């Protein structure tokens, strides 16, 4: 007897298909988040240690969410798959790094920023090991910028927008866009801290920001639009799951 898939299962299969397609056609990477060996050992260790409390909070957040409703694991997995696919589409920006969308805004809006730290770490590990995108030595720095700093700013702007009674689509767009941009402000800061021997920190930071801006600003806007479209689709096809995470109550 044939079994029909639910709408949520179909959505999950589409995300997995995109994941498989991207993995199957990905070329040899020549650019990365912050590439392997590009940061001194002390910086690698420091950024990794700084991530630990956020990762612990993320683990507890996910455990609490799934304990209350195990059906949310599909939506959580979809959020992680979205981060993987969209952050793998990279544009070379500067030696040792690149510009790309992050995709973390969706998870931050649905599950909160702590949960995204775990999703982001998993994505970064897969990308570093399987796609040569990023690096194991720089996993702490990349996790902090993409999976912690960006999502927390996204969530903060989203909460602020709700208090200001902004239109929901405008609120989601602003949160996802500005969260993406903040990720790259942190990345520029990390690079400037490690590589400003011949100049001042602010001069190095300014150079990295100027190099990132031409590609990252339009990418951030595109990510904001894509996040709005996905949330709109979830409002149509995944209402029970959105109710379970409190999305409609927030709106």
C-alpha positions in Angstrom: 0.0 0.0 0.0 1.4 3.4 -1.0 1.8 6.0 1.6 1.4 9.7 0.9 3.9 12.1 2.3 2.7 15.0 4.5 3.4 18.5 3.5 6.2 18.8 6.1 7.8 15.6 4.9 7.7 16.8 1.3 9.4 20.1 2.4 12.1 18.1 4.3 12.7 15.9 1.2 13.1 19.0 -1.0 15.7 20.4 1.5 17.6 17.1 1.5 17.5 17.0 -2.3 19.1 20.4 -2.4 21.7 19.3 0.1 22.6 16.3 -2.0 22.6 18.3 -5.3 25.0 20.8 -3.8 27.3 18.2 -2.4 27.3 16.3 -5.6 28.3 19.2 -7.8 30.5 21.3 -5.5 33.9 22.2 -7.1 37.2 22.2 -5.3 37.0 25.2 -3.0 39.6 27.9 -3.2 38.0 30.2 -0.7 36.7 29.7 2.8 34.9 31.2 5.8 38.3 31.8 7.5 40.6 29.2 5.9 42.7 26.5 7.6 45.8 27.8 9.2 45.0 31.5 8.6 44.7 32.4 12.3 47.5 32.0 14.8 47.1 29.2 17.3 46.3 31.5 20.2 43.4 33.0 18.3 42.1 29.7 17.3 42.0 28.4 20.9 40.6 31.7 22.3 37.7 31.8 19.8 37.0 28.1 20.4 36.9 28.6 24.2 34.6 31.6 23.8 32.1 29.5 22.0 31.8 26.8 24.7 29.1 28.5 26.9 27.0 29.3 23.9 27.2 25.7 22.6 26.2 24.4 26.1 23.2 26.8 26.1 22.3 25.6 22.5 22.4 22.0 23.5 20.1 22.6 26.5 17.8 24.7 24.3 17.4 22.0 21.6 16.9 19.3 24.2 14.2 21.3 25.9 12.5 22.1 22.5 12.5 18.5 21.3 11.5 17.1 24.7 8.3 19.2 24.5 7.5 18.2 20.9 9.6 15.6 19.1 7.9 16.4 15.8 9.9 19.6 15.7 13.0 17.7 14.8 12.0 17.9 11.1 11.7 21.7 11.2 15.0 21.9 13.1 16.7 19.6 10.6 15.3 21.7 7.7 16.8 24.9 9.4 20.2 23.2 9.6 20.0 22.0 5.9 19.1 25.5 4.9 22.2 26.9 6.7 24.4 24.2 5.0 23.2 24.8 1.4 23.0 28.6 1.5 26.3 29.1 3.3 28.1 26.8 0.8 27.4 29.2 -2.1 30.5 31.4 -1.8 32.0 34.3 -3.6 35.7 34.9 -3.2 36.3 38.2 -1.4 39.7 38.4 0.0 42.7 36.1 0.5 41.9 33.7 3.3 38.1 34.4 3.3 35.0 34.8 1.2 31.5 36.3 1.1 28.4 34.1 1.3 25.0 34.1 2.8 24.7 32.5 6.3 21.2 31.1 6.5 21.3 31.3 10.3 18.5 33.9 10.5 15.8 31.4 9.9 16.8 29.1 12.7 17.3 32.1 15.1 13.8 33.3 14.4 12.1 29.9 14.8 14.2 28.3 17.6 16.1 31.2 19.2 19.8 32.0 18.8 21.2 29.5 21.2 19.9 26.5 19.2 21.6 27.9 16.0 25.0 27.7 17.6 24.7 23.9 17.5 23.3 23.8 14.0 26.0 26.2 12.8 28.8 24.1 14.4 27.6 20.9 12.7 27.3 22.7 9.4 30.8 24.2 9.7 32.3 20.8 10.6 30.7 19.2 7.6 31.9 22.0 5.3 35.4 21.9 6.7 35.8 18.1 6.4 33.8 17.4 3.3 34.0 20.6 1.2 37.3 22.2 2.3 35.1 25.3 3.1 36.5 26.8 6.3 38.9 24.8 8.5 39.2 22.7 11.6 41.7 25.0 13.3 39.5 28.0 12.6 36.3 26.3 13.6 36.0 28.3 16.8 36.3 31.7 15.0 33.9 30.7 12.2 31.4 29.3 14.7 31.5 32.5 16.8 30.9 34.8 13.8 28.4 32.8 11.8 26.6 30.6 14.4 26.7 32.8 17.5 27.2 36.6 16.8 24.9 36.7 13.7 22.0 34.7 15.1 22.0 36.7 18.4 21.8 40.0 16.5 19.1 38.5 14.2 17.0 37.4 17.2 17.6 40.8 19.0 16.4 42.7 16.0 13.4 40.4 15.5 12.3 40.8 19.1 12.8 44.6 18.9 10.7 44.6 15.7 7.9 42.8 17.4 7.8 45.3 20.2 7.7 48.1 17.6 4.8 46.2 15.9 6.6 46.1 12.6 5.0 44.2 9.7 6.0 40.6 10.2 7.6 40.2 6.7 9.5 43.5 7.1 10.7 42.3 10.5 11.9 39.0 9.3 13.7 40.7 6.4 15.5 43.2 8.6 16.5 40.6 11.2 17.9 38.1 8.6 19.7 40.8 6.6 21.3 42.7 9.5 22.2 39.4 11.2 24.1 38.4 8.0 25.9 41.7 7.9 26.9 41.5 11.5 28.5 38.1 10.9 30.9 39.7 8.5 31.6 42.6 10.8 32.8 40.0 13.3 34.7 38.1 10.6 36.5 41.4 9.6 37.2 42.0 13.3 38.7 38.5 13.7 40.9 38.9 10.6 42.0 42.4 11.6 42.9 41.3 15.1 45.2 38.6 13.7 46.6 40.5 10.8 47.5 44.1 11.5 51.3 43.8 12.0 52.1 46.5 9.4 49.2 48.9 10.3 46.8 49.7 13.1 43.9 47.5 14.0 41.3 50.0 12.8 43.1 50.5 9.5 43.2 46.7 8.9 39.5 46.4 10.0 38.5 49.1 7.6 40.3 47.4 4.7 38.6 44.1 5.4 35.2 45.8 5.7 35.7 47.6 2.4 36.7 44.4 0.6 33.7 42.5 2.0 31.0 45.2 1.4 30.6 45.1 -2.4 29.7 41.4 -2.3 28.2 41.0 1.2 25.7 43.8 1.2 23.7 42.5 -1.8 24.1 38.9 -0.5 22.6 40.0 2.9 19.7 41.6 1.1 19.1 38.5 -0.9 19.3 36.3 2.2 16.7 38.5 3.9 14.3 38.1 0.9 14.8 34.3 0.8 14.2 34.0 4.5 10.9 35.9 4.2 9.8 33.6 1.4 10.7 30.5 3.4 8.8 31.8 6.5 5.8 32.6 4.3 5.9 29.0 2.9 6.1 27.6 6.4 3.1 29.7 7.5 1.2 27.9 4.7 2.5 24.3 5.0 3.8 23.9 8.5 1.3 25.7 10.8 1.3 23.0 13.5 5.1 23.2 13.8 5.1 27.0 13.9 2.5 26.9 16.6 4.6 24.5 18.5 7.6 26.8 18.5 5.4 29.8 19.5 5.8 31.6 16.2 2.1 32.5 15.7 1.8 33.6 19.4 4.7 35.9 18.8 3.2 37.3 15.6 
